[in-house]
Amino acid sequence: MAKHRISKEGRRGLFGRASRDDLFERSFKSCDHCGQDVYVLANDCRGCGTRVEARVG
């Protein structure tokens, strides 16, 4: 069977959507105090230790 190369940019998933989801980008938010990326389920910022509130929606 022949191997076909498909560029990552041109790959489409189910329903014609791009196969790369932005889940990684949605998994982080910015710390209001220092601006560092903080995981959405984290309680405190690793950079400055400031408490990070959960954002709904």
PyMOL Python script that loads the backbone (N, CA, C, O; Angstrom):
from pymol import cmd

cmd.read_pdbstr("""\
ATOM      1  N   MET A   1       0.834  -1.166   0.000  1.00  0.00           N
ATOM      2  CA  MET A   1       0.000   0.000   0.000  1.00  0.00           C
ATOM      3  C   MET A   1       0.890   1.244   0.000  1.00  0.00           C
ATOM      4  O   MET A   1       1.883   1.300   0.726  1.00  0.00           O
ATOM      5  N   ALA A   2       0.547   2.204  -0.784  1.00  0.00           N
ATOM      6  CA  ALA A   2       1.349   3.420  -0.894  1.00  0.00           C
ATOM      7  C   ALA A   2       1.141   4.320   0.307  1.00  0.00           C
ATOM      8  O   ALA A   2       0.047   4.403   0.865  1.00  0.00           O
ATOM      9  N   LYS A   3       2.211   4.990   0.691  1.00  0.00           N
ATOM     10  CA  LYS A   3       2.122   5.945   1.784  1.00  0.00           C
ATOM     11  C   LYS A   3       1.904   7.329   1.192  1.00  0.00           C
ATOM     12  O   LYS A   3       2.597   7.730   0.257  1.00  0.00           O
ATOM     13  N   HIS A   4       0.962   8.037   1.726  1.00  0.00           N
ATOM     14  CA  HIS A   4       0.656   9.378   1.249  1.00  0.00           C
ATOM     15  C   HIS A   4       1.014  10.386   2.320  1.00  0.00           C
ATOM     16  O   HIS A   4       0.738  10.192   3.504  1.00  0.00           O
ATOM     17  N   ARG A   5       1.623  11.445   1.885  1.00  0.00           N
ATOM     18  CA  ARG A   5       1.945  12.515   2.826  1.00  0.00           C
ATOM     19  C   ARG A   5       0.870  13.570   2.781  1.00  0.00           C
ATOM     20  O   ARG A   5       0.477  14.045   1.715  1.00  0.00           O
ATOM     21  N   ILE A   6       0.406  13.921   3.947  1.00  0.00           N
ATOM     22  CA  ILE A   6      -0.580  14.979   4.072  1.00  0.00           C
ATOM     23  C   ILE A   6      -0.017  15.996   5.051  1.00  0.00           C
ATOM     24  O   ILE A   6       0.361  15.645   6.169  1.00  0.00           O
ATOM     25  N   SER A   7       0.038  17.225   4.644  1.00  0.00           N
ATOM     26  CA  SER A   7       0.550  18.239   5.554  1.00  0.00           C
ATOM     27  C   SER A   7      -0.412  18.380   6.720  1.00  0.00           C
ATOM     28  O   SER A   7      -1.616  18.168   6.572  1.00  0.00           O
ATOM     29  N   LYS A   8       0.118  18.736   7.875  1.00  0.00           N
ATOM     30  CA  LYS A   8      -0.714  18.882   9.069  1.00  0.00           C
ATOM     31  C   LYS A   8      -1.727  19.998   8.891  1.00  0.00           C
ATOM     32  O   LYS A   8      -2.834  19.923   9.425  1.00  0.00           O
ATOM     33  N   GLU A   9      -1.356  21.037   8.142  1.00  0.00           N
ATOM     34  CA  GLU A   9      -2.277  22.143   7.937  1.00  0.00           C
ATOM     35  C   GLU A   9      -3.464  21.730   7.079  1.00  0.00           C
ATOM     36  O   GLU A   9      -4.561  22.265   7.238  1.00  0.00           O
ATOM     37  N   GLY A  10      -3.253  20.786   6.178  1.00  0.00           N
ATOM     38  CA  GLY A  10      -4.309  20.396   5.264  1.00  0.00           C
ATOM     39  C   GLY A  10      -5.158  19.239   5.749  1.00  0.00           C
ATOM     40  O   GLY A  10      -6.148  18.890   5.105  1.00  0.00           O
ATOM     41  N   ARG A  11      -4.802  18.647   6.848  1.00  0.00           N
ATOM     42  CA  ARG A  11      -5.529  17.481   7.354  1.00  0.00           C
ATOM     43  C   ARG A  11      -6.859  17.914   7.944  1.00  0.00           C
ATOM     44  O   ARG A  11      -6.927  18.883   8.700  1.00  0.00           O
ATOM     45  N   ARG A  12      -7.890  17.208   7.605  1.00  0.00           N
ATOM     46  CA  ARG A  12      -9.220  17.501   8.127  1.00  0.00           C
ATOM     47  C   ARG A  12      -9.737  16.303   8.888  1.00  0.00           C
ATOM     48  O   ARG A  12      -9.525  15.159   8.486  1.00  0.00           O
ATOM     49  N   GLY A  13     -10.408  16.568   9.978  1.00  0.00           N
ATOM     50  CA  GLY A  13     -10.979  15.508  10.796  1.00  0.00           C
ATOM     51  C   GLY A  13     -12.430  15.277  10.434  1.00  0.00           C
ATOM     52  O   GLY A  13     -12.888  15.659   9.357  1.00  0.00           O
ATOM     53  N   LEU A  14     -13.128  14.664  11.326  1.00  0.00           N
ATOM     54  CA  LEU A  14     -14.540  14.383  11.162  1.00  0.00           C
ATOM     55  C   LEU A  14     -15.328  15.691  11.029  1.00  0.00           C
ATOM     56  O   LEU A  14     -15.020  16.666  11.715  1.00  0.00           O
ATOM     57  N   PHE A  15     -16.307  15.720  10.184  1.00  0.00           N
ATOM     58  CA  PHE A  15     -17.172  16.873   9.950  1.00  0.00           C
ATOM     59  C   PHE A  15     -16.437  18.053   9.321  1.00  0.00           C
ATOM     60  O   PHE A  15     -16.903  19.188   9.418  1.00  0.00           O
ATOM     61  N   GLY A  16     -15.296  17.805   8.679  1.00  0.00           N
ATOM     62  CA  GLY A  16     -14.588  18.852   7.964  1.00  0.00           C
ATOM     63  C   GLY A  16     -13.822  19.819   8.838  1.00  0.00           C
ATOM     64  O   GLY A  16     -13.287  20.810   8.340  1.00  0.00           O
ATOM     65  N   ARG A  17     -13.759  19.554  10.127  1.00  0.00           N
ATOM     66  CA  ARG A  17     -13.009  20.430  11.025  1.00  0.00           C
ATOM     67  C   ARG A  17     -11.542  20.069  10.975  1.00  0.00           C
ATOM     68  O   ARG A  17     -11.188  18.927  10.680  1.00  0.00           O
ATOM     69  N   ALA A  18     -10.708  21.013  11.254  1.00  0.00           N
ATOM     70  CA  ALA A  18      -9.281  20.739  11.338  1.00  0.00           C
ATOM     71  C   ALA A  18      -9.059  19.726  12.456  1.00  0.00           C
ATOM     72  O   ALA A  18      -9.713  19.798  13.496  1.00  0.00           O
ATOM     73  N   SER A  19      -8.150  18.795  12.250  1.00  0.00           N
ATOM     74  CA  SER A  19      -7.957  17.731  13.227  1.00  0.00           C
ATOM     75  C   SER A  19      -7.297  18.233  14.503  1.00  0.00           C
ATOM     76  O   SER A  19      -7.424  17.591  15.546  1.00  0.00           O
ATOM     77  N   ARG A  20      -6.599  19.357  14.452  1.00  0.00           N
ATOM     78  CA  ARG A  20      -5.967  19.885  15.652  1.00  0.00           C
ATOM     79  C   ARG A  20      -6.971  20.711  16.432  1.00  0.00           C
ATOM     80  O   ARG A  20      -7.478  21.718  15.939  1.00  0.00           O
ATOM     81  N   ASP A  21      -7.249  20.289  17.626  1.00  0.00           N
ATOM     82  CA  ASP A  21      -8.176  21.007  18.494  1.00  0.00           C
ATOM     83  C   ASP A  21      -7.389  22.022  19.307  1.00  0.00           C
ATOM     84  O   ASP A  21      -6.195  21.834  19.539  1.00  0.00           O
ATOM     85  N   ASP A  22      -8.017  23.057  19.727  1.00  0.00           N
ATOM     86  CA  ASP A  22      -7.344  24.055  20.543  1.00  0.00           C
ATOM     87  C   ASP A  22      -7.461  23.734  22.030  1.00  0.00           C
ATOM     88  O   ASP A  22      -7.419  24.635  22.867  1.00  0.00           O
ATOM     89  N   LEU A  23      -7.606  22.453  22.359  1.00  0.00           N
ATOM     90  CA  LEU A  23      -7.732  22.024  23.750  1.00  0.00           C
ATOM     91  C   LEU A  23      -6.538  22.489  24.576  1.00  0.00           C
ATOM     92  O   LEU A  23      -6.704  22.935  25.711  1.00  0.00           O
ATOM     93  N   PHE A  24      -5.340  22.385  24.014  1.00  0.00           N
ATOM     94  CA  PHE A  24      -4.148  22.813  24.749  1.00  0.00           C
ATOM     95  C   PHE A  24      -4.235  24.292  25.093  1.00  0.00           C
ATOM     96  O   PHE A  24      -3.944  24.687  26.223  1.00  0.00           O
ATOM     97  N   GLU A  25      -4.635  25.113  24.125  1.00  0.00           N
ATOM     98  CA  GLU A  25      -4.743  26.545  24.375  1.00  0.00           C
ATOM     99  C   GLU A  25      -5.840  26.852  25.380  1.00  0.00           C
ATOM    100  O   GLU A  25      -5.703  27.777  26.181  1.00  0.00           O
ATOM    101  N   ARG A  26      -6.924  26.090  25.349  1.00  0.00           N
ATOM    102  CA  ARG A  26      -8.030  26.311  26.284  1.00  0.00           C
ATOM    103  C   ARG A  26      -7.710  25.824  27.690  1.00  0.00           C
ATOM    104  O   ARG A  26      -8.436  26.143  28.632  1.00  0.00           O
ATOM    105  N   SER A  27      -6.641  25.062  27.845  1.00  0.00           N
ATOM    106  CA  SER A  27      -6.285  24.492  29.144  1.00  0.00           C
ATOM    107  C   SER A  27      -5.528  25.468  30.036  1.00  0.00           C
ATOM    108  O   SER A  27      -5.206  25.143  31.179  1.00  0.00           O
ATOM    109  N   PHE A  28      -5.245  26.654  29.526  1.00  0.00           N
ATOM    110  CA  PHE A  28      -4.487  27.631  30.292  1.00  0.00           C
ATOM    111  C   PHE A  28      -5.193  28.975  30.305  1.00  0.00           C
ATOM    112  O   PHE A  28      -5.940  29.319  29.389  1.00  0.00           O
ATOM    113  N   LYS A  29      -4.938  29.719  31.357  1.00  0.00           N
ATOM    114  CA  LYS A  29      -5.419  31.096  31.466  1.00  0.00           C
ATOM    115  C   LYS A  29      -4.252  31.932  31.965  1.00  0.00           C
ATOM    116  O   LYS A  29      -3.272  31.386  32.472  1.00  0.00           O
ATOM    117  N   SER A  30      -4.342  33.221  31.830  1.00  0.00           N
ATOM    118  CA  SER A  30      -3.265  34.102  32.270  1.00  0.00           C
ATOM    119  C   SER A  30      -3.491  34.533  33.716  1.00  0.00           C
ATOM    120  O   SER A  30      -4.616  34.813  34.131  1.00  0.00           O
ATOM    121  N   CYS A  31      -2.408  34.577  34.462  1.00  0.00           N
ATOM    122  CA  CYS A  31      -2.457  35.084  35.830  1.00  0.00           C
ATOM    123  C   CYS A  31      -2.706  36.587  35.744  1.00  0.00           C
ATOM    124  O   CYS A  31      -2.039  37.286  34.982  1.00  0.00           O
ATOM    125  N   ASP A  32      -3.660  37.082  36.521  1.00  0.00           N
ATOM    126  CA  ASP A  32      -3.975  38.517  36.521  1.00  0.00           C
ATOM    127  C   ASP A  32      -2.852  39.348  37.123  1.00  0.00           C
ATOM    128  O   ASP A  32      -2.730  40.535  36.821  1.00  0.00           O
ATOM    129  N   HIS A  33      -2.033  38.740  37.968  1.00  0.00           N
ATOM    130  CA  HIS A  33      -0.969  39.474  38.652  1.00  0.00           C
ATOM    131  C   HIS A  33       0.313  39.563  37.819  1.00  0.00           C
ATOM    132  O   HIS A  33       0.853  40.653  37.628  1.00  0.00           O
ATOM    133  N   CYS A  34       0.807  38.411  37.318  1.00  0.00           N
ATOM    134  CA  CYS A  34       2.097  38.421  36.610  1.00  0.00           C
ATOM    135  C   CYS A  34       1.983  38.095  35.119  1.00  0.00           C
ATOM    136  O   CYS A  34       2.942  38.296  34.373  1.00  0.00           O
ATOM    137  N   GLY A  35       0.827  37.596  34.673  1.00  0.00           N
ATOM    138  CA  GLY A  35       0.628  37.319  33.249  1.00  0.00           C
ATOM    139  C   GLY A  35       1.095  35.946  32.792  1.00  0.00           C
ATOM    140  O   GLY A  35       0.948  35.620  31.614  1.00  0.00           O
ATOM    141  N   GLN A  36       1.650  35.134  33.676  1.00  0.00           N
ATOM    142  CA  GLN A  36       2.125  33.812  33.309  1.00  0.00           C
ATOM    143  C   GLN A  36       0.949  32.888  33.037  1.00  0.00           C
ATOM    144  O   GLN A  36      -0.117  33.041  33.632  1.00  0.00           O
ATOM    145  N   ASP A  37       1.144  31.918  32.127  1.00  0.00           N
ATOM    146  CA  ASP A  37       0.101  30.941  31.844  1.00  0.00           C
ATOM    147  C   ASP A  37      -0.074  30.014  33.036  1.00  0.00           C
ATOM    148  O   ASP A  37       0.899  29.514  33.601  1.00  0.00           O
ATOM    149  N   VAL A  38      -1.340  29.790  33.414  1.00  0.00           N
ATOM    150  CA  VAL A  38      -1.682  28.947  34.557  1.00  0.00           C
ATOM    151  C   VAL A  38      -2.697  27.911  34.085  1.00  0.00           C
ATOM    152  O   VAL A  38      -3.658  28.252  33.395  1.00  0.00           O
ATOM    153  N   TYR A  39      -2.489  26.650  34.453  1.00  0.00           N
ATOM    154  CA  TYR A  39      -3.425  25.579  34.107  1.00  0.00           C
ATOM    155  C   TYR A  39      -4.799  25.897  34.701  1.00  0.00           C
ATOM    156  O   TYR A  39      -4.889  26.372  35.833  1.00  0.00           O
ATOM    157  N   VAL A  40      -5.853  25.642  33.955  1.00  0.00           N
ATOM    158  CA  VAL A  40      -7.199  26.050  34.365  1.00  0.00           C
ATOM    159  C   VAL A  40      -7.655  25.428  35.686  1.00  0.00           C
ATOM    160  O   VAL A  40      -8.497  26.013  36.367  1.00  0.00           O
ATOM    161  N   LEU A  41      -7.138  24.287  36.063  1.00  0.00           N
ATOM    162  CA  LEU A  41      -7.549  23.643  37.314  1.00  0.00           C
ATOM    163  C   LEU A  41      -6.632  23.976  38.482  1.00  0.00           C
ATOM    164  O   LEU A  41      -6.851  23.503  39.597  1.00  0.00           O
ATOM    165  N   ALA A  42      -5.611  24.785  38.238  1.00  0.00           N
ATOM    166  CA  ALA A  42      -4.676  25.158  39.305  1.00  0.00           C
ATOM    167  C   ALA A  42      -5.315  26.192  40.222  1.00  0.00           C
ATOM    168  O   ALA A  42      -6.155  26.985  39.796  1.00  0.00           O
ATOM    169  N   ASN A  43      -4.910  26.172  41.478  1.00  0.00           N
ATOM    170  CA  ASN A  43      -5.410  27.142  42.457  1.00  0.00           C
ATOM    171  C   ASN A  43      -4.509  28.363  42.553  1.00  0.00           C
ATOM    172  O   ASN A  43      -4.979  29.475  42.792  1.00  0.00           O
ATOM    173  N   ASP A  44      -3.198  28.144  42.364  1.00  0.00           N
ATOM    174  CA  ASP A  44      -2.220  29.218  42.521  1.00  0.00           C
ATOM    175  C   ASP A  44      -1.323  29.297  41.289  1.00  0.00           C
ATOM    176  O   ASP A  44      -1.109  28.302  40.597  1.00  0.00           O
ATOM    177  N   CYS A  45      -0.807  30.486  41.027  1.00  0.00           N
ATOM    178  CA  CYS A  45       0.144  30.705  39.931  1.00  0.00           C
ATOM    179  C   CYS A  45       1.518  30.199  40.361  1.00  0.00           C
ATOM    180  O   CYS A  45       1.963  30.487  41.472  1.00  0.00           O
ATOM    181  N   ARG A  46       2.187  29.457  39.501  1.00  0.00           N
ATOM    182  CA  ARG A  46       3.528  28.973  39.817  1.00  0.00           C
ATOM    183  C   ARG A  46       4.541  30.106  39.849  1.00  0.00           C
ATOM    184  O   ARG A  46       5.519  30.042  40.594  1.00  0.00           O
ATOM    185  N   GLY A  47       4.321  31.128  39.058  1.00  0.00           N
ATOM    186  CA  GLY A  47       5.275  32.223  38.945  1.00  0.00           C
ATOM    187  C   GLY A  47       5.311  33.125  40.163  1.00  0.00           C
ATOM    188  O   GLY A  47       6.385  33.425  40.686  1.00  0.00           O
ATOM    189  N   CYS A  48       4.137  33.561  40.619  1.00  0.00           N
ATOM    190  CA  CYS A  48       4.108  34.540  41.704  1.00  0.00           C
ATOM    191  C   CYS A  48       3.379  34.045  42.954  1.00  0.00           C
ATOM    192  O   CYS A  48       3.451  34.685  44.003  1.00  0.00           O
ATOM    193  N   GLY A  49       2.678  32.913  42.852  1.00  0.00           N
ATOM    194  CA  GLY A  49       1.992  32.357  44.013  1.00  0.00           C
ATOM    195  C   GLY A  49       0.624  32.954  44.288  1.00  0.00           C
ATOM    196  O   GLY A  49      -0.028  32.589  45.266  1.00  0.00           O
ATOM    197  N   THR A  50       0.186  33.866  43.437  1.00  0.00           N
ATOM    198  CA  THR A  50      -1.109  34.495  43.618  1.00  0.00           C
ATOM    199  C   THR A  50      -2.233  33.486  43.396  1.00  0.00           C
ATOM    200  O   THR A  50      -2.165  32.651  42.493  1.00  0.00           O
ATOM    201  N   ARG A  51      -3.247  33.573  44.214  1.00  0.00           N
ATOM    202  CA  ARG A  51      -4.421  32.704  44.059  1.00  0.00           C
ATOM    203  C   ARG A  51      -5.126  33.065  42.760  1.00  0.00           C
ATOM    204  O   ARG A  51      -5.384  34.238  42.493  1.00  0.00           O
ATOM    205  N   VAL A  52      -5.437  32.053  41.950  1.00  0.00           N
ATOM    206  CA  VAL A  52      -6.095  32.247  40.662  1.00  0.00           C
ATOM    207  C   VAL A  52      -7.506  31.717  40.762  1.00  0.00           C
ATOM    208  O   VAL A  52      -7.716  30.550  41.091  1.00  0.00           O
ATOM    209  N   GLU A  53      -8.468  32.566  40.482  1.00  0.00           N
ATOM    210  CA  GLU A  53      -9.871  32.165  40.574  1.00  0.00           C
ATOM    211  C   GLU A  53     -10.301  31.402  39.326  1.00  0.00           C
ATOM    212  O   GLU A  53      -9.874  31.713  38.215  1.00  0.00           O
ATOM    213  N   ALA A  54     -11.147  30.406  39.525  1.00  0.00           N
ATOM    214  CA  ALA A  54     -11.686  29.633  38.405  1.00  0.00           C
ATOM    215  C   ALA A  54     -12.651  30.494  37.622  1.00  0.00           C
ATOM    216  O   ALA A  54     -13.473  31.210  38.193  1.00  0.00           O
ATOM    217  N   ARG A  55     -12.543  30.416  36.305  1.00  0.00           N
ATOM    218  CA  ARG A  55     -13.440  31.171  35.440  1.00  0.00           C
ATOM    219  C   ARG A  55     -14.431  30.207  34.812  1.00  0.00           C
ATOM    220  O   ARG A  55     -14.041  29.188  34.244  1.00  0.00           O
ATOM    221  N   VAL A  56     -15.682  30.523  34.913  1.00  0.00           N
ATOM    222  CA  VAL A  56     -16.736  29.678  34.333  1.00  0.00           C
ATOM    223  C   VAL A  56     -17.201  30.337  33.056  1.00  0.00           C
ATOM    224  O   VAL A  56     -17.533  31.521  33.017  1.00  0.00           O
ATOM    225  N   GLY A  57     -17.214  29.503  31.982  1.00  0.00           N
ATOM    226  CA  GLY A  57     -17.718  29.980  30.697  1.00  0.00           C
ATOM    227  C   GLY A  57     -16.789  30.785  30.003  1.00  0.00           C
ATOM    228  O   GLY A  57     -17.081  31.257  28.904  1.00  0.00           O
TER     229      GLY A  57
END
""", "prot")
cmd.dss("prot")
cmd.show_as("cartoon", "prot")
cmd.util.cbc("prot")
cmd.orient("prot")
